[in-house]
Amino acid sequence: MQSKEIRIPYDEFNGSEILDTGISELIHKAAEAADKAYAPFSGFHVGVAIELEDGLVFTANNQENKAYPSGLCAERVGLFFVQANYPNTAIRRMVLVAKHNGQLTEEPVFPCGACRQVMVESIERQEFPFELWMAGKNRILRIDSPDHLLPLKFLL
């Protein structure tokens, strides 16, 4: 038997650090998308902004449904839309935020397992990674590739 360890490399910024204007704008767009989420059951509004390699930006949000688990997370709503409509344009970066009671969460939120798997397959489709940013009031995290969040991914 061998004992092994998995580490996740990431960058952490405090809430007051100056970020690249492009990232600040994407965080703002993701927050606006969260305001439009349909989350009457959880009250947890999640928004994403996805920037493609050609500079186009799309936003999405979570959509809950009484017939749980028919709802869908913001990450998958956004990724599926982009891949259905722009299948030959790579994703450059994705920004994820959440709001509760109309306010940005204190800490960043992280994608669920299903969203992590979809992100990993998105990377496989475009054959190179995209950045994932997760923003809260107190800190912002950036990882070079979502596959760092799912090192033991589902394979066929």
Contact map, one row per residue, 1 for C-alpha under 8 A:
111000000000000000000000000000000000000000000000000000000000000000000000000000000000000000000000000000000000000000000000000000000000000000000000000000000000
111100000000000000000000000000000000000000000000000000000000000000000000000000000000000000000000000000000000000000000000000000000000000000000000000000000000
111110000000000000000000000000000000000000000000000000000000000000000000000000000000000000000000000000000000000000000000000000000000000000000000000000000000
011111000000000000000000000000000000000000000000000000000000000000000000000000000000000000000000000000000000000000000000000000000000000000000000000000000000
001111100000000000000000000000000000000000000000000000000000000000000000000000000000000000000000000000000000000000000000000000000000000000000000000000000000
000111110000000000000000000000000000000000000000000000000000000000000000000000000000000000000000000000000000000000000000000000000000000000000000000000100000
000011111000000000000000000000000000000000000000000000000000000000000000000000000000000000000000000000000000000000000000000000000000000000000000000000000000
000001111100000000000000000000000000000000000000000000000000000000000000000000000000000000000000000000000000000000000000000000000000000000000000000110000000
000000111110000000000000000000000000000000000000000000000000000000000000000000000000000000000000000000000000000000000000000000000000000000000010000100000000
000000011111000000000000000000000000000000000000000000000000000000000000000000000000000000000000000000000000000000000000000000000000000000001111000000000000
000000001111100000000000000000000000000000000000000000000000000000000000000000000000000000000000000000000000000000000000000000000000000000001110000000000000
000000000111110000000000000000000000000000000000000000000000000000000000000000000000000000000000000000000000000000000000000000000000000000111100000000000000
000000000011111010000000000000000000000000000000000000000000000000000000000000000000000000000000000000000000000000000000000000000000000000111000000000000000
000000000001111110000000000000000000000000000000000000000000000000000000000000000000000000000000000000000000000000000000000000000000000001110000000000000000
000000000000111110000000000000000000000000000000000000000000000000000000000000000000000000000000000000000000000000000000000000000000000111110000000000000000
000000000000011111000000000000000000000000000000000000000000000000000000000000000000000000000000000000000000000000000000000000000000000000000000000000000000
000000000000111111100000000000000000000000000000000000000000000000000000000000000000000000000000000000000000000000000000000000000000000000000000000000000000
000000000000000111110000000000000000000000000000000000000000000000000000000000000000000000000000000000000000000000000000000000000000000000000000000000000000
000000000000000011111011000000000000000000000000000000000000000000000000000000000000000000000000000000000000000000000000000000000000000000000000000000000000
000000000000000001111111000000000000000000000000000000000000000000000000000000000000000000000000000000000000000000000000000000000000000000000000000000000000
000000000000000000111111100000000000000000000000000000000000000000000000000000000000000000000000000000000000000000000000000000000000000000000000000000000000
000000000000000000011111110000000000000000000000000000000000000000000000000000000000000000000000000000000000000000000000000000000000000000000000000000000000
000000000000000000111111111000000000000000000000000000000000000000000000000000000000000000000000000000000000000000000000000000000000000000000000000000000000
000000000000000000111111111100000000000000000000000000000000000000000000000000000000000000000000000000000000000000000000000000000000000000000000000000000000
000000000000000000001111111110000000000000000000000000000000000000000000000000000000000000000000000000000000000000000000000000000000000000000000000000000000
000000000000000000000111111111000000000000000000110000000000000000000000000000000000000000000010000000000000000000000000000000000000000000000000000000000000
000000000000000000000011111111100000000000000000100000000000000000000000000000000000000000000011100000000000000000000000000000000000001000000000000000000000
000000000000000000000001111111110000000000000000000000000000000000000000000000000000000000000000000000000000000000000000000000000000000000000000000000000000
000000000000000000000000111111111000000000000001100000000010000000000000000000000000000000000000000000000000000000000000000000000000000000000000000000000000
000000000000000000000000011111111100000000000011100000000011000000000000000000000000000000000011100000000000000000000000000000000000000000000000000000000000
000000000000000000000000001111111110000000000111000000000000000000000000000000000000000000000000111000010000000000000000000000000000000000000000000000000000
000000000000000000000000000111111111000000000010000000000000000000000000000000000000000000000000000000000000000000000000000000000000000000000000000000000000
000000000000000000000000000011111111100000000111100000000011100000000000000000000000000000000000000000000000000000000000000000000000000000000000000000000000
000000000000000000000000000001111111100000001111000000000001110000000000000000000000000000000000111000000000000000000000000000000000000000000000000000000000
000000000000000000000000000000111111100000001010000000000000000000000000000000000000000000000000001001000000000000000000000000000000000000000000000000000000
000000000000000000000000000000011111110000001000000000000000100000000000000000000000000000000000000000000000000000000000000000000000000000000000000000000000
000000000000000000000000000000001111111000001110000000000000111000000000000000000000000000000000000000000000000000000000000000000000000000000000000000000000
000000000000000000000000000000000001111100001000000000000000111100000000000000000000000000000000000000000000000000000000000000000000000000000000000000000000
000000000000000000000000000000000000111111111000000000000000011100000000000000000000000000000000000000000000000000000000000000000000000000000000000000000000
000000000000000000000000000000000000011111100000000000000000000100000000000000000000000000000000000000000000000000000000000000000000000000000000000000000000
000000000000000000000000000000000000001111100000000000000000000100000000000000000000000000000000000000000000000000000000000000000000000000000000000000000000
000000000000000000000000000000000000001111110000000000000000000000000000000000000000000000000000000000000000000000000000000000000000000000000000000000000000
000000000000000000000000000000000000001111111000000000000000000000000000000000000000000000000000000110000000000000000000000000000000000000000000000000000000
000000000000000000000000000000000000001001111100000000000000000000000000000000000000000000000000011110000000000000000000000000000000000000000000000000000000
000000000000000000000000000000000111111000111110000000000000110000000000000000000000000000000000011100000000000000000000000000000000000000000000000000000000
000000000000000000000000000000101100100000011111000000000000110000000000110000000000000000000001111000000000000000000000000000000000000000000000000000000000
000000000000000000000000000001111110100000001111100000000011110000000000011000000000000000000001110000000000000000000000000000000000000000000000000000000000
000000000000000000000000000011101100000000000111110000000011100000000000011001000000000000000111100000000000000000000000000000000000000000000000000000000000
000000000000000000000000011011001000000000000011111000001111000000000000000001000000000000000111000000000000000000000000000000000000000000000000000000000000
000000000000000000000000010000000000000000000001111100001110000000000000000001100000000000111110000000000000000000000000000000000000000000000000000000000000
000000000000000000000000000000000000000000000000111110111100000000000000000000000000000000111100000000000000000000000000000000000000000000000000000000000000
000000000000000000000000000000000000000000000000011111111000000000000000000000000000000011111000000000000000000000000000000000000000000000000000000000000000
000000000000000000000000000000000000000000000000001111110000000000000000000000000000000011110000000000000000000000000000000000000000000000000000000000000000
000000000000000000000000000000000000000000000000000111110000000000000000000000000000000010000000000000000000000000000000000000000000000000000000000000000000
000000000000000000000000000000000000000000000000001111111000000000000000000000000000000000000000000000000000000000000000000000000000000000000000000000000000
000000000000000000000000000000000000000000000000001111111100000000000000000000000000000000000000000000000000000000000000000000000000000000000000000000000000
000000000000000000000000000000000000000000000000111100111110000000000000000000000000000000000000000000000000000000000000000000000000000000000000000000000000
000000000000000000000000000000000000000000000000111000011111000000000000000001000100000000000000000000000000000000000000000000000000000000000000000000000000
000000000000000000000000000011001000000000000011110000001111100000000000000001000000000000000000000000000000000000000000000000000000000000000000000000000000
000000000000000000000000000001001100000000000011100000000111110000000000011011000000000000000000000000000000000000000000000000000000000000000000000000000000
000000000000000000000000000000001101110000001111000000000011111000000000111011000000000000000000000000000000000000000000000000000000000000000000000000000000
000000000000000000000000000000000100111000001110000000000001111100000011111010000000000000000000000000000000000000000000000000000000000000000000000000000000
000000000000000000000000000000000000111000000000000000000000111110000011110000000000000000000000000000000000000000000000000000000000000000000000000000000000
000000000000000000000000000000000000011110000000000000000000011111010111000000000000000000000000000000000000000000000000000000000000000000000000000000000000
000000000000000000000000000000000000000000000000000000000000001111111110000000000000000000000000000000000000000000000000000000000000000000000000000000000000
000000000000000000000000000000000000000000000000000000000000000111110100000000000000000000000000000000000000000000000000000000000000000000000000000000000000
000000000000000000000000000000000000000000000000000000000000000011111110000000000000000000000000000000000000000000000000000000000000000000000000000000000000
000000000000000000000000000000000000000000000000000000000000000111111110000000000000000000000000000000000000000000000000000000000000000000000000000000000000
000000000000000000000000000000000000000000000000000000000000000010111111000000000000000000000000000000000000000000000000000000000000000000000000000000000000
000000000000000000000000000000000000000000000000000000000000000111111111000000000000000000000000000000000000000000000000000000000000000000000000000000000000
000000000000000000000000000000000000000000000000000000000000011110111111100000000000000000000000000000000000000000000000000000000000000000000000000000000000
000000000000000000000000000000000000000000000000000000000000011100001111110110000000000000000000000000000000000000000000000000000000000000000000000000000000
000000000000000000000000000000000000000000000100000000000000111000000011111110000000000000000000000000000000000000100000000000000000000000000000000000000000
000000000000000000000000000000000000000000000111000000000001111000000001111111000000000000000000000000000000000000000000000000000000000000000000000000000000
000000000000000000000000000000000000000000000011000000000001110000000000111111100000000000000001000000000000001000100000000000000000000000000000000000000000
000000000000000000000000000000000000000000000000000000000000000000000001111111110000000000000000000000000000000000100100000000000000000000000000000000000000
000000000000000000000000000000000000000000000000000000000001110000000001111111111000000000000000000000000000000000000000000000000000000000000000000000000000
000000000000000000000000000000000000000000000001110000000111100000000000011111111100000000000000000000000000000000000000000000000000000000000000000000000000
000000000000000000000000000000000000000000000000010000000000000000000000001111111110000000000000000000000000000000000110010000000000000000000000000000000000
000000000000000000000000000000000000000000000000000000000000000000000000000111111111000000000000000000000000000000000000000000000000000000000000000000000000
000000000000000000000000000000000000000000000000000000000000000000000000000011111111100000000000000000000000000000000000000000000000000000000000000000000000
000000000000000000000000000000000000000000000000000000000100000000000000000001111111111000000000000000000000000000000000000000000000000000000000000000000000
000000000000000000000000000000000000000000000000000000000000000000000000000000111111111100000000000000000000000000000000000000000000000000000000000000000000
000000000000000000000000000000000000000000000000000000000000000000000000000000011111111000000000000000000000000000000000000000000000000000000000000000000000
000000000000000000000000000000000000000000000000000000000000000000000000000000001111111000000000000000000000000000000000000000000000000000000000000000000000
000000000000000000000000000000000000000000000000000000000000000000000000000000000111111110000000000000000000000000000000000000000000000000000000000000000000
000000000000000000000000000000000000000000000000000000000000000000000000000000000111111111000000000000000000000000000000000000000000000000000000000000000000
000000000000000000000000000000000000000000000000000000000000000000000000000000000010011111000000000000000000000000000000000001000000000000000000000000000000
000000000000000000000000000000000000000000000000000111000000000000000000000000000000011111100000000000000000000000000000000000000000000000000000000000000000
000000000000000000000000000000000000000000000000000110000000000000000000000000000000001111110000000000000000000000000000000001000000000000000000000000000000
000000000000000000000000000000000000000000000000011110000000000000000000000000000000000011111100000000000000000000000000000001000100000000000000000000000000
000000000000000000000000000000000000000000000000011110000000000000000000000000000000000001111100000000000000000000000000000000001110000000000000000000000000
000000000000000000000000000000000000000000000000011100000000000000000000000000000000000000111110000000000000000000000000000000000111100000000000000000000000
000000000000000000000000000000000000000000000001111000000000000000000000000000000000000000111111000000000000000000000000000000000111100000000000000000000000
000000000000000000000000011001000000000000000001110000000000000000000000000000000000000000001111100000000000000000000000000000000001111000000000000000000000
000000000000000000000000001001000000000000000111100000000000000000000000001000000000000000000111110000000000110000000000000000000001111000000000000000000000
000000000000000000000000001001100100000000000111000000000000000000000000000000000000000000000011111000011001100000000000000000000000011100000000000000000000
000000000000000000000000000000100100000000011110000000000000000000000000000000000000000000000001111100011001100000000000000000000000000100000000000000000000
000000000000000000000000000000100110000000011100000000000000000000000000000000000000000000000000111111111000000000000000000000000000000000000000000000000000
000000000000000000000000000000000000000000111000000000000000000000000000000000000000000000000000011111111000000000000000000000000000000000000000000000000000
000000000000000000000000000000000000000000110000000000000000000000000000000000000000000000000000001111100000000000000000000000000000000000000000000000000000
000000000000000000000000000000000010000000000000000000000000000000000000000000000000000000000000001111110000000000000000000000000000000000000000000000000000
000000000000000000000000000000000000000000000000000000000000000000000000000000000000000000000000001111111000000000000000000000000000000000000000000000000000
000000000000000000000000000000100000000000000000000000000000000000000000000000000000000000000000111101111100000000000000000000000000000110000000000000000000
000000000000000000000000000000000000000000000000000000000000000000000000000000000000000000000000111100111111100000000000000000000000000110000000000000000000
000000000000000000000000000000000000000000000000000000000000000000000000000000000000000000000000000000011111000000000000000000000000000111100000000000000000
000000000000000000000000000000000000000000000000000000000000000000000000000000000000000000000000000000001111100000000000000000000000001111110000000000000000
000000000000000000000000000000000000000000000000000000000000000000000000000000000000000000000000110000001111110000000000000000000000011110111000000000000000
000000000000000000000000000000000000000000000000000000000000000000000000000000000000000000000001110000001011111000000000000000000000011100000000000000000000
000000000000000000000000000000000000000000000000000000000000000000000000000000000000000000000001000000000001111100000000000000000000010000000000000000000000
000000000000000000000000000000000000000000000000000000000000000000000000001000000000000000000000000000000000111111110000000000000000000000000000000000000000
000000000000000000000000000000000000000000000000000000000000000000000000000000000000000000000000000000000000011111110000000000000000000000000000000000000000
000000000000000000000000000000000000000000000000000000000000000000000000000000000000000000000000000000000000001111111000000000000000000000000000000001000000
000000000000000000000000000000000000000000000000000000000000000000000000000000000000000000000000000000000000001111111100000000000000000000000000000000000000
000000000000000000000000000000000000000000000000000000000000000000000000101100000000000000000000000000000000001111111110000000000000000000000000000000000000
000000000000000000000000000000000000000000000000000000000000000000000000000000000000000000000000000000000000001111111111000000000000000000000000011011000000
000000000000000000000000000000000000000000000000000000000000000000000000000000000000000000000000000000000000000011111111100000000000000000000000000001001100
000000000000000000000000000000000000000000000000000000000000000000000000000100100000000000000000000000000000000001111111110000000000000000000000000000000000
000000000000000000000000000000000000000000000000000000000000000000000000000000100000000000000000000000000000000000111111111000000000000000000000011000000000
000000000000000000000000000000000000000000000000000000000000000000000000000000000000000000000000000000000000000000011111111100000000000000000000011001001000
000000000000000000000000000000000000000000000000000000000000000000000000000000000000000000000000000000000000000000001111111110000000000000000000000000000000
000000000000000000000000000000000000000000000000000000000000000000000000000000100000000000000000000000000000000000000111111111000000000000000000000000000000
000000000000000000000000000000000000000000000000000000000000000000000000000000000000000000000000000000000000000000000011111111111100000000000000000000000000
000000000000000000000000000000000000000000000000000000000000000000000000000000000000000000000000000000000000000000000001111111110000000000000000000000000000
000000000000000000000000000000000000000000000000000000000000000000000000000000000000000000000000000000000000000000000000111111100000000000000000000000000000
000000000000000000000000000000000000000000000000000000000000000000000000000000000000000101100000000000000000000000000000011111111000000000000000000000000000
000000000000000000000000000000000000000000000000000000000000000000000000000000000000000000000000000000000000000000000000001111111000000000000000000000000000
000000000000000000000000000000000000000000000000000000000000000000000000000000000000000000000000000000000000000000000000001101111100000000000000000000000000
000000000000000000000000000000000000000000000000000000000000000000000000000000000000000000010000000000000000000000000000001001111110000000000001110000000000
000000000000000000000000000000000000000000000000000000000000000000000000000000000000000000111100000000000000000000000000001000011111000000000001110000000000
000000000000000000000000000000000000000000000000000000000000000000000000000000000000000000011100000000000000000000000000000000001111100000000111110000000000
000000000000000000000000000000000000000000000000000000000000000000000000000000000000000000001111000000000000000000000000000000000111110000000111110000000000
000000000000000000000000000000000000000000000000000000000000000000000000000000000000000000001111000000000000000000000000000000000011111000011110000000000000
000000000000000000000000000000000000000000000000000000000000000000000000000000000000000000000011100000000001110000000000000000000001111100011100000000000000
000000000000000000000000001000000000000000000000000000000000000000000000000000000000000000000011100000000011100000000000000000000000111110111000000000000000
000000000000001000000000000000000000000000000000000000000000000000000000000000000000000000000000110000011111100000000000000000000000011111110000000000000000
000000000000001000000000000000000000000000000000000000000000000000000000000000000000000000000000000000011111000000000000000000000000001111110000000000000000
000000000000011000000000000000000000000000000000000000000000000000000000000000000000000000000000000000000110000000000000000000000000000111110000000000000000
000000000001111000000000000000000000000000000000000000000000000000000000000000000000000000000000000000000111000000000000000000000000001111111000000000000000
000000000001111000000000000000000000000000000000000000000000000000000000000000000000000000000000000000000011000000000000000000000000111111111100000000000000
000000000111100000000000000000000000000000000000000000000000000000000000000000000000000000000000000000000001000000000000000000000000111000111110000000000000
000000000111000000000000000000000000000000000000000000000000000000000000000000000000000000000000000000000000000000000000000000000011110000011111000000000000
000000001110000000000000000000000000000000000000000000000000000000000000000000000000000000000000000000000000000000000000000000000011100000001111110100000000
000000000100000000000000000000000000000000000000000000000000000000000000000000000000000000000000000000000000000000000000000000001111000000000111110100000000
000000000000000000000000000000000000000000000000000000000000000000000000000000000000000000000000000000000000000000000000000000001111000000000011111100000000
000000000000000000000000000000000000000000000000000000000000000000000000000000000000000000000000000000000000000000010011000000001111000000000011111111000000
000000000000000000000000000000000000000000000000000000000000000000000000000000000000000000000000000000000000000000010011000000000000000000000000111111101000
000000011000000000000000000000000000000000000000000000000000000000000000000000000000000000000000000000000000000000000000000000000000000000000011111111100000
000000010000000000000000000000000000000000000000000000000000000000000000000000000000000000000000000000000000000000010000000000000000000000000000011111100000
000000000000000000000000000000000000000000000000000000000000000000000000000000000000000000000000000000000000000010011001000000000000000000000000011111111000
000001000000000000000000000000000000000000000000000000000000000000000000000000000000000000000000000000000000000000000000000000000000000000000000001111111000
000000000000000000000000000000000000000000000000000000000000000000000000000000000000000000000000000000000000000000000000000000000000000000000000000001111100
000000000000000000000000000000000000000000000000000000000000000000000000000000000000000000000000000000000000000000001001000000000000000000000000001001111110
000000000000000000000000000000000000000000000000000000000000000000000000000000000000000000000000000000000000000000001000000000000000000000000000000000011111
000000000000000000000000000000000000000000000000000000000000000000000000000000000000000000000000000000000000000000000000000000000000000000000000000000001111
000000000000000000000000000000000000000000000000000000000000000000000000000000000000000000000000000000000000000000000000000000000000000000000000000000000111
